[in-house]
Amino acid sequence: MVLLNINLIKKLRNLTGAGILVCKEALIKANGDIEQAISIIRMLGKSILKKRSINNTSFGVIFIKVNKTKKVGAILELCSETDFVSNNINFIKLGEKIINIMLNFNTKDIKFINEKSKNYISSLVVQVNEKIYIKNTGIIHGDIVSYYLHNNKKIGVLLSIKTNNFDNDKLPKLLAMHIAAYNPKYISDQDIPDRVLDQEYKIQYSIAKKYDKSIDIIKKIVDGRMLQFKKDISFLNQKVITNNNKIIKDLVNENNYIINKFIRFEVGNN
């Protein structure tokens, strides 16, 4: 039988809201694979996955910086072993040095960044006596590069927009904030891989089969849930965070925007 770490069980519980015993059993069945365990729990109908995740207790900080032209941006997830260290002013200064390296060299290559910043990292490691490491990096380019960094510095978003409309200063920030709050996985429903749709269909069909309904009714239920699933995870189909009567696609089209790319980092969940 697979040996389970209590922290893995807690992480699964935080992600799904399911009970400890359910999480433990799911992890055993999934041989310790947390993504597979989530699917197992969902098939059991034991939880509702969180659509928003602002609070996070993992240890680390997200850093973001955009250059003066607002056409290039960098994002960094820097981690430590304890919250005490990640809140240390020297840890913050280290993150700022690293993200400047990323922006100056226009790179997200972790091996290169580690090499350029190894002396800074080593110096702080000696001071605090714990591991400090670069977990995730990202670089984005666009006609407009916008960003949002949550006030706890646990969630950050970089957004690239293609446009010739530079009149609306607030909209790019709003779009980035929306991504931080609603955590879309893809830009549009056309970008969702078939394997993701196939897996979700199996999950929803497994849940719907428990109803005492005909096959035709079950298929209609599943089709409806799949439509909602695609809306939930695709940015352009989500309702605007400040106006539930409008979807992001409408807002983007009205302002002659094309969404090139976005990067969303959440400490401990990437």
KAMO-V663786 format. One record per residue. RES is the residue in one small letter. SS is DSSP state (H for helix, E for strand, - for the rest). Layout:
BEGIN
res & ss
RES & SS
RES & SS
END
This chain:
BEGIN
res & ss
m & -
v & -
l & -
l & -
n & -
i & H
n & H
l & H
i & H
k & H
k & H
l & H
r & H
n & H
l & H
t & H
g & -
a & -
g & -
i & H
l & H
v & H
c & H
k & H
e & H
a & H
l & H
i & H
k & H
a & -
n & -
g & -
d & -
i & H
e & H
q & H
a & H
i & H
s & H
i & H
i & H
r & H
m & H
l & H
g & -
k & -
s & -
i & -
l & -
k & -
k & -
r & -
s & -
i & -
n & -
n & -
t & -
s & -
f & -
g & E
v & E
i & E
f & E
i & E
k & E
v & E
n & -
k & -
t & -
k & -
k & -
v & E
g & E
a & E
i & E
l & E
e & E
l & E
c & E
s & E
e & -
t & -
d & H
f & H
v & H
s & H
n & -
n & -
i & H
n & H
f & H
i & H
k & H
l & H
g & H
e & H
k & H
i & H
i & H
n & H
i & H
m & H
l & H
n & H
f & H
n & -
t & -
k & -
d & -
i & H
k & H
f & H
i & H
n & H
e & H
k & H
s & H
k & H
n & H
y & H
i & H
s & H
s & H
l & H
v & H
v & H
q & H
v & H
n & -
e & -
k & -
i & E
y & E
i & E
k & E
n & E
t & E
g & E
i & E
i & E
h & E
g & -
d & -
i & E
v & E
s & E
y & E
y & E
l & E
h & -
n & -
n & -
k & -
k & -
i & E
g & E
v & E
l & E
l & E
s & E
i & E
k & E
t & -
n & -
n & -
f & -
d & -
n & -
d & -
k & -
l & H
p & H
k & H
l & H
l & H
a & H
m & H
h & H
i & H
a & H
a & H
y & H
n & -
p & -
k & -
y & E
i & -
s & -
d & H
q & H
d & H
i & -
p & -
d & H
r & H
v & H
l & H
d & H
q & H
e & H
y & H
k & H
i & H
q & H
y & H
s & H
i & H
a & H
k & -
k & -
y & -
d & -
k & -
s & -
i & H
d & H
i & H
i & H
k & H
k & H
i & H
v & H
d & H
g & H
r & H
m & H
l & H
q & H
f & H
k & H
k & H
d & H
i & H
s & E
f & H
l & H
n & H
q & -
k & E
v & E
i & -
t & -
n & E
n & E
n & E
k & E
i & E
i & H
k & H
d & H
l & H
v & H
n & H
e & H
n & -
n & -
y & -
i & E
i & E
n & E
k & E
f & E
i & E
r & E
f & E
e & E
v & -
g & -
n & -
n & -
END
